Amino acid sequence: VYAANGATVVDGVVYSARFRYDERGPEGPAYEQWFADAGFRTHTAREVNEGEGDILMVGDVLLAGYGFRTDRASHGELAELV
């Protein structure tokens, strides 16, 4: 029920969430499918991240946190993508 956590969107490119905990695991693919069905270009994350809950565009700056929900490695993966 935290829709922003489902993905990070940068210039129309969707970087899917990949949740660390099993309870939320199915949410990432469900959100990614919604974006794909809506015509967005999607990328399935290899690294653990909680979407815009921890990675957020603010103007032309990308703010990215890490810790117990998001791995720092996701920052590099997203950087390569966008």
PyMOL commands that place a pseudoatom at each C-alpha (Angstrom):
pseudoatom trace, name=CA, resn=VAL, resi=1, chain=A, elem=C, hetatm=0, pos=[0.000, 0.000, 0.000]
pseudoatom trace, name=CA, resn=TYR, resi=2, chain=A, elem=C, hetatm=0, pos=[2.973, 2.278, -0.517]
pseudoatom trace, name=CA, resn=ALA, resi=3, chain=A, elem=C, hetatm=0, pos=[2.665, 2.683, -4.276]
pseudoatom trace, name=CA, resn=ALA, resi=4, chain=A, elem=C, hetatm=0, pos=[5.815, 4.815, -4.570]
pseudoatom trace, name=CA, resn=ASN, resi=5, chain=A, elem=C, hetatm=0, pos=[7.856, 1.849, -3.374]
pseudoatom trace, name=CA, resn=GLY, resi=6, chain=A, elem=C, hetatm=0, pos=[6.872, -0.202, -6.437]
pseudoatom trace, name=CA, resn=ALA, resi=7, chain=A, elem=C, hetatm=0, pos=[9.484, 1.298, -8.789]
pseudoatom trace, name=CA, resn=THR, resi=8, chain=A, elem=C, hetatm=0, pos=[11.646, 4.273, -9.600]
pseudoatom trace, name=CA, resn=VAL, resi=9, chain=A, elem=C, hetatm=0, pos=[10.788, 6.131, -12.818]
pseudoatom trace, name=CA, resn=VAL, resi=10, chain=A, elem=C, hetatm=0, pos=[13.403, 8.307, -14.531]
pseudoatom trace, name=CA, resn=ASP, resi=11, chain=A, elem=C, hetatm=0, pos=[12.568, 9.915, -17.884]
pseudoatom trace, name=CA, resn=GLY, resi=12, chain=A, elem=C, hetatm=0, pos=[9.936, 7.257, -18.570]
pseudoatom trace, name=CA, resn=VAL, resi=13, chain=A, elem=C, hetatm=0, pos=[12.269, 4.358, -17.748]
pseudoatom trace, name=CA, resn=VAL, resi=14, chain=A, elem=C, hetatm=0, pos=[11.037, 2.125, -14.927]
pseudoatom trace, name=CA, resn=TYR, resi=15, chain=A, elem=C, hetatm=0, pos=[13.527, 0.498, -12.550]
pseudoatom trace, name=CA, resn=SER, resi=16, chain=A, elem=C, hetatm=0, pos=[11.507, -2.122, -10.703]
pseudoatom trace, name=CA, resn=ALA, resi=17, chain=A, elem=C, hetatm=0, pos=[11.540, -2.593, -6.976]
pseudoatom trace, name=CA, resn=ARG, resi=18, chain=A, elem=C, hetatm=0, pos=[13.091, -5.757, -5.645]
pseudoatom trace, name=CA, resn=PHE, resi=19, chain=A, elem=C, hetatm=0, pos=[12.028, -6.123, -2.053]
pseudoatom trace, name=CA, resn=ARG, resi=20, chain=A, elem=C, hetatm=0, pos=[14.311, -7.720, 0.514]
pseudoatom trace, name=CA, resn=TYR, resi=21, chain=A, elem=C, hetatm=0, pos=[11.553, -9.373, 2.522]
pseudoatom trace, name=CA, resn=ASP, resi=22, chain=A, elem=C, hetatm=0, pos=[9.394, -12.226, 1.251]
pseudoatom trace, name=CA, resn=GLU, resi=23, chain=A, elem=C, hetatm=0, pos=[6.193, -10.578, 2.468]
pseudoatom trace, name=CA, resn=ARG, resi=24, chain=A, elem=C, hetatm=0, pos=[6.583, -7.805, -0.107]
pseudoatom trace, name=CA, resn=GLY, resi=25, chain=A, elem=C, hetatm=0, pos=[8.327, -9.803, -2.837]
pseudoatom trace, name=CA, resn=PRO, resi=26, chain=A, elem=C, hetatm=0, pos=[5.322, -10.204, -5.159]
pseudoatom trace, name=CA, resn=GLU, resi=27, chain=A, elem=C, hetatm=0, pos=[4.717, -6.451, -5.255]
pseudoatom trace, name=CA, resn=GLY, resi=28, chain=A, elem=C, hetatm=0, pos=[7.751, -5.674, -7.455]
pseudoatom trace, name=CA, resn=PRO, resi=29, chain=A, elem=C, hetatm=0, pos=[6.702, -7.831, -10.422]
pseudoatom trace, name=CA, resn=ALA, resi=30, chain=A, elem=C, hetatm=0, pos=[3.068, -6.708, -10.086]
pseudoatom trace, name=CA, resn=TYR, resi=31, chain=A, elem=C, hetatm=0, pos=[4.032, -3.024, -10.293]
pseudoatom trace, name=CA, resn=GLU, resi=32, chain=A, elem=C, hetatm=0, pos=[6.467, -3.705, -13.125]
pseudoatom trace, name=CA, resn=GLN, resi=33, chain=A, elem=C, hetatm=0, pos=[3.707, -5.445, -15.102]
pseudoatom trace, name=CA, resn=TRP, resi=34, chain=A, elem=C, hetatm=0, pos=[1.406, -2.473, -14.560]
pseudoatom trace, name=CA, resn=PHE, resi=35, chain=A, elem=C, hetatm=0, pos=[4.057, -0.126, -15.965]
pseudoatom trace, name=CA, resn=ALA, resi=36, chain=A, elem=C, hetatm=0, pos=[4.730, -2.427, -18.940]
pseudoatom trace, name=CA, resn=ASP, resi=37, chain=A, elem=C, hetatm=0, pos=[1.004, -2.639, -19.697]
pseudoatom trace, name=CA, resn=ALA, resi=38, chain=A, elem=C, hetatm=0, pos=[0.858, 1.171, -19.566]
pseudoatom trace, name=CA, resn=GLY, resi=39, chain=A, elem=C, hetatm=0, pos=[3.566, 1.411, -22.249]
pseudoatom trace, name=CA, resn=PHE, resi=40, chain=A, elem=C, hetatm=0, pos=[6.623, 2.189, -20.142]
pseudoatom trace, name=CA, resn=ARG, resi=41, chain=A, elem=C, hetatm=0, pos=[10.034, 0.674, -20.809]
pseudoatom trace, name=CA, resn=THR, resi=42, chain=A, elem=C, hetatm=0, pos=[10.795, -1.468, -17.748]
pseudoatom trace, name=CA, resn=HIS, resi=43, chain=A, elem=C, hetatm=0, pos=[13.927, -2.964, -16.242]
pseudoatom trace, name=CA, resn=THR, resi=44, chain=A, elem=C, hetatm=0, pos=[13.776, -5.802, -13.730]
pseudoatom trace, name=CA, resn=ALA, resi=45, chain=A, elem=C, hetatm=0, pos=[16.116, -4.944, -10.868]
pseudoatom trace, name=CA, resn=ARG, resi=46, chain=A, elem=C, hetatm=0, pos=[18.821, -7.435, -9.921]
pseudoatom trace, name=CA, resn=GLU, resi=47, chain=A, elem=C, hetatm=0, pos=[19.662, -5.497, -6.763]
pseudoatom trace, name=CA, resn=VAL, resi=48, chain=A, elem=C, hetatm=0, pos=[17.474, -5.052, -3.693]
pseudoatom trace, name=CA, resn=ASN, resi=49, chain=A, elem=C, hetatm=0, pos=[15.713, -1.674, -3.627]
pseudoatom trace, name=CA, resn=GLU, resi=50, chain=A, elem=C, hetatm=0, pos=[12.406, -0.224, -2.459]
pseudoatom trace, name=CA, resn=GLY, resi=51, chain=A, elem=C, hetatm=0, pos=[11.695, 1.982, -5.431]
pseudoatom trace, name=CA, resn=GLU, resi=52, chain=A, elem=C, hetatm=0, pos=[10.906, 5.610, -4.775]
pseudoatom trace, name=CA, resn=GLY, resi=53, chain=A, elem=C, hetatm=0, pos=[10.759, 4.835, -1.079]
pseudoatom trace, name=CA, resn=ASP, resi=54, chain=A, elem=C, hetatm=0, pos=[14.579, 5.051, -1.157]
pseudoatom trace, name=CA, resn=ILE, resi=55, chain=A, elem=C, hetatm=0, pos=[15.438, 6.372, -4.663]
pseudoatom trace, name=CA, resn=LEU, resi=56, chain=A, elem=C, hetatm=0, pos=[13.717, 9.551, -5.785]
pseudoatom trace, name=CA, resn=MET, resi=57, chain=A, elem=C, hetatm=0, pos=[14.032, 12.122, -8.571]
pseudoatom trace, name=CA, resn=VAL, resi=58, chain=A, elem=C, hetatm=0, pos=[13.891, 15.705, -7.302]
pseudoatom trace, name=CA, resn=GLY, resi=59, chain=A, elem=C, hetatm=0, pos=[14.074, 17.984, -10.326]
pseudoatom trace, name=CA, resn=ASP, resi=60, chain=A, elem=C, hetatm=0, pos=[17.174, 16.821, -12.172]
pseudoatom trace, name=CA, resn=VAL, resi=61, chain=A, elem=C, hetatm=0, pos=[18.808, 15.319, -9.057]
pseudoatom trace, name=CA, resn=LEU, resi=62, chain=A, elem=C, hetatm=0, pos=[18.498, 11.662, -8.108]
pseudoatom trace, name=CA, resn=LEU, resi=63, chain=A, elem=C, hetatm=0, pos=[18.505, 11.135, -4.334]
pseudoatom trace, name=CA, resn=ALA, resi=64, chain=A, elem=C, hetatm=0, pos=[19.338, 7.571, -3.289]
pseudoatom trace, name=CA, resn=GLY, resi=65, chain=A, elem=C, hetatm=0, pos=[19.451, 6.106, 0.187]
pseudoatom trace, name=CA, resn=TYR, resi=66, chain=A, elem=C, hetatm=0, pos=[20.534, 2.681, 1.352]
pseudoatom trace, name=CA, resn=GLY, resi=67, chain=A, elem=C, hetatm=0, pos=[20.407, 0.594, 4.480]
pseudoatom trace, name=CA, resn=PHE, resi=68, chain=A, elem=C, hetatm=0, pos=[18.080, -2.077, 5.762]
pseudoatom trace, name=CA, resn=ARG, resi=69, chain=A, elem=C, hetatm=0, pos=[15.679, -1.739, 2.782]
pseudoatom trace, name=CA, resn=THR, resi=70, chain=A, elem=C, hetatm=0, pos=[17.865, -0.843, -0.208]
pseudoatom trace, name=CA, resn=ASP, resi=71, chain=A, elem=C, hetatm=0, pos=[21.328, -2.129, -1.115]
pseudoatom trace, name=CA, resn=ARG, resi=72, chain=A, elem=C, hetatm=0, pos=[23.931, 0.402, -2.216]
pseudoatom trace, name=CA, resn=ALA, resi=73, chain=A, elem=C, hetatm=0, pos=[24.574, -1.787, -5.302]
pseudoatom trace, name=CA, resn=SER, resi=74, chain=A, elem=C, hetatm=0, pos=[21.174, -0.726, -6.656]
pseudoatom trace, name=CA, resn=HIS, resi=75, chain=A, elem=C, hetatm=0, pos=[22.539, 2.788, -7.162]
pseudoatom trace, name=CA, resn=GLY, resi=76, chain=A, elem=C, hetatm=0, pos=[25.104, 1.533, -9.677]
pseudoatom trace, name=CA, resn=GLU, resi=77, chain=A, elem=C, hetatm=0, pos=[22.538, -0.627, -11.433]
pseudoatom trace, name=CA, resn=LEU, resi=78, chain=A, elem=C, hetatm=0, pos=[20.184, 2.342, -11.814]
pseudoatom trace, name=CA, resn=ALA, resi=79, chain=A, elem=C, hetatm=0, pos=[23.044, 4.619, -12.938]
pseudoatom trace, name=CA, resn=GLU, resi=80, chain=A, elem=C, hetatm=0, pos=[23.898, 2.183, -15.765]
pseudoatom trace, name=CA, resn=LEU, resi=81, chain=A, elem=C, hetatm=0, pos=[20.244, 2.068, -16.785]
pseudoatom trace, name=CA, resn=VAL, resi=82, chain=A, elem=C, hetatm=0, pos=[19.585, 5.802, -16.933]
for i in range(1, 82): cmd.bond("trace and resi %d" % i, "trace and resi %d" % (i + 1))
show_as sticks, trace
zoom trace
